[in-house]
C-alpha cells in the first residue's frame, strides 16, 4: 500500500512539473542592462570627434536606448 501511495505521489509530482513547464517561458523576464562602448580613432585635438560621438548618442536615443 505504501508503495502505491509513493508511486502516485511521484506521478503527481512529475505530472505537475510537466504541466507547469510551458508557463515557465511566460514569466516576466528581468531587464538586462546592456552596455555599448564607442572607440573612436581620433586624436585629442580632432574637432570632429565630439561631433561623431554626439551623433552616435542621438541615434541611439532615437532608437529608444537610454544613457545611464
C-alpha positions in Angstrom: 0.0 0.0 0.0 2.8 2.4 0.9 4.5 1.6 -2.5 1.3 2.5 -4.3 1.0 5.9 -2.5 4.6 6.7 -3.3 4.1 5.9 -7.0 1.0 8.1 -7.0 2.9 10.9 -5.4 5.8 10.7 -7.8 3.3 10.6 -10.7 1.5 13.7 -9.5 4.8 15.5 -8.9 6.1 14.7 -12.4 2.8 15.5 -14.0 2.6 18.8 -12.2 6.1 19.7 -13.3 5.3 18.7 -16.9 2.1 20.8 -16.8 3.9 23.9 -15.4 6.8 23.7 -17.9 5.2 25.7 -20.7 4.3 28.5 -18.3 8.0 29.0 -17.2 8.7 30.8 -20.5 5.8 33.2 -20.0 7.2 34.5 -16.7 8.2 38.2 -16.7 11.8 38.4 -17.8 14.2 40.7 -15.8 15.6 43.6 -17.8 19.2 43.2 -18.7 21.4 46.2 -18.7 23.2 46.3 -22.0 26.4 48.2 -22.5 27.9 49.8 -25.5 31.4 51.1 -25.9 32.4 53.6 -28.5 36.0 53.5 -29.7 37.0 56.5 -31.8 40.2 56.5 -33.7 40.9 60.2 -33.4 43.5 62.5 -31.8 42.8 64.5 -28.8 42.6 67.8 -30.8 40.4 66.4 -33.6 37.4 68.8 -33.9 35.2 66.2 -35.5 35.5 63.5 -32.8 32.9 65.1 -30.4 30.5 65.5 -33.3 30.6 61.9 -34.3 30.1 60.7 -30.7 27.2 63.1 -30.2 25.6 61.8 -33.5 26.0 58.3 -32.2 24.3 59.2 -28.9 21.4 60.9 -30.7 20.9 57.9 -33.0 20.8 55.5 -30.0 18.3 57.9 -28.3 16.1 57.8 -31.3 16.1 54.0 -31.3 15.0 54.0 -27.7 18.2 53.4 -25.9 18.8 55.3 -22.7 22.1 56.6 -21.4 22.9 55.9 -17.9 
